[in-house]
C-alpha cells in the first residue's frame, strides 16, 4: 500500500510540474525587450557635387522607451565649398540635437527635435565668423522595413523657432532620407 501511495504521489507531483512548465511557456510574454534590443542606430549622409560641394554626416542613436515612443540624440558635421561666385567660400559646420518620436502606426511617426548648430559665415571683408544657431524641428517620418533589423527612413521637418541667424529661408522644409539599423 505504501508503494502504491508513493507512485500516485510521484505521478501527481510530476504532472503538476509538467503542467506548470507548459503554462509558463504558453503565457504571452509581457516583459519588455532587453535594453540592447531597445537601442537603435541610424543616420543620414548628405552629398552634393558641382560648384556647390556639400557633404554632411549625421549619426544618431535612439532608445525605445515603449513600442510607440522613443528618444535619442544626433550629432552633425558638414563641410561646404561654394565656388559659384568669383571667390570661394569654405565652411565647416557642426552641432548636436535631441529628438523624440511617437509612432502613430509602426511605419509613420511624429518627430520633435531641438537642435543647436555652429555655422561659419564669411563676412563682406572675407573674414569668417562663427555663430551658434538654435532650431526646433517638428514634422513626421516614414519607415520602410528592408530587412530584419534594417529600415529606410524619410523625414520632412520644419523649423518652428525661425531664429534670425538661421541660414535657411522661413518655413523651408527639411527633407532627409537615411537608413536605420537595430541591434
N, C-alpha and C positions, 0 to 999 in steps of 0.2 A: 504494500500500500504506500509506503514512504517513497518507493521508487516511482510509482505512478504519479504521485503528487509533485515530485521533483521534475519529471518530464513535462507535466502540464504547466508548471511554473515557468520552466525554461522556454516552452513553446509560446506561452502568452507573453512573457517578457520580450522574447525575440521579435514577435510580431509587432509589439508596440514600438520597438526600436526601428524596425524596417518602416512602419507606417510614419513615424516621426521624421525619418530621413527623407521619405518620399514627399511629405507635405512641405518640408523646408525647401526642397528643390522646386516644387510646383508653385510656391508663393511668388507673386510678382515682385520684382526687385524694386524697392522703394528707396534704396540708398542712392546718394548722389555719386557721380563718377569720381574716381580718384583725381587728385589735383593735377597730375600730369596729363590726364585726358581732358581737362577743362581749359588748358592753356593752348592758345593757337598763335601762329606766326604768319606774317604776310608782308606785304609792302607794295610799293609802286616804283617803277623805274621809268623815268621820262627821258626822251631823246628828241632832239630837233636839230636838223642839219641845214647848212646853207649859210647865207650871210648873217643869219641869227642862229648861232650854235647854242644849244641848251642841253644840259644833262643834269638829271636830278635823281637822287636816291632817297627813298623814304621807307625804311623798315618799320614794322610795328610788331608789338606783342600784345595779346589780349587774354582776358580771363573770363570764362563763362561763369557768372555768378548763379544764374539759373538757366534753364533751357531757352528762355526768351530774352534775358538781359545779360549784356557783357560790357566790360570796360577795359581800357588799356592805354597804352602810350605809344607815341611815334617820335622819331627824330627825322630831321630832314636836312639834306645838303644839296645845293645846286650851284652849278658853275655856268656862267653866261659869257659869251663873247659875241658882241654885236659889231659887225663891220658894214652895216647898211649906210652909214654916213661917211664923210671924208676922214673921220677919226675912228679909232677902235675903242670900244668900251668893254672892259672885262670886269666881272664881279663874282665873288663867292658869297653866297647867302646860306644861312643855317638857322635852325631853330628846333623847337620841340612842341608837342601838344599832348593833351589827354583827350580821350574820347569815351563816349558811351553809346551803346547801340541797343535798340529794343526791336525785337523781331515781331512783326505783325503776323507773318506766316514764315515757315522755315526759309524761304527764298528772299523775302523782302524785309528790309529793316529801316527804321528811322535812326538818324545819326546826329549827334551833337558833339562839337569839338572846340574847346577854347585852345588857341594857339598863340605862340609868341615867336616871331621871326626877326632875325637881324639882317637887314638889307644894306648893301653897299651901293651908294649913289655917286655919280660923277656930277660935280657942280659945274657951273659955267666956266670957271677958270681951270678946268681939267684936274682939279683936286678931288679926291674921293672922300666921301663922308659915310658914316655908318649910323643907321637908326634902327631901334627896336620898334617893331610894329605889332600891336595886338590884333587878333582876329577872333571872331566867334562864328564858326561854321555850323550851319544846320542844313539838313537835307535828308536824302534817302539813298538806299543802295539795293542792289540785286546780287544774289549769289547763285552761281550755276555750278552744281557739283560735277566735276570732271574725273574724279577718282574717289577712292575710299576716304581719304583724308585730304583731298586737294579740291579747291574750287576757284572759279573765276569770279571776280568781283567788279562791278561797275557802280560808280557813285556820281551823284550830282549834288553839289553843296553850294550854299550861298553864304557870304559873309554878312551877318546882320549887324555887326558893330560899325562898319564903314569908317574906319579911322582915317584922318586926314593924310597920314603918312603912307597909306596903303598904295602900292604900285599898280593896283587894279582899278578898273572902271567901276562905278557904282552898280551894284547888284549884278555884276557879271558872274555867271555860274562857273563853278569849277568842276570839270569833268575828269574822272580818273578811272582807269581800268588796271586791275592788278590780279595777282594770284595769291591765295592763302593756303597755308599748309598746317594741318593739325597733327600733333604728335601724341 
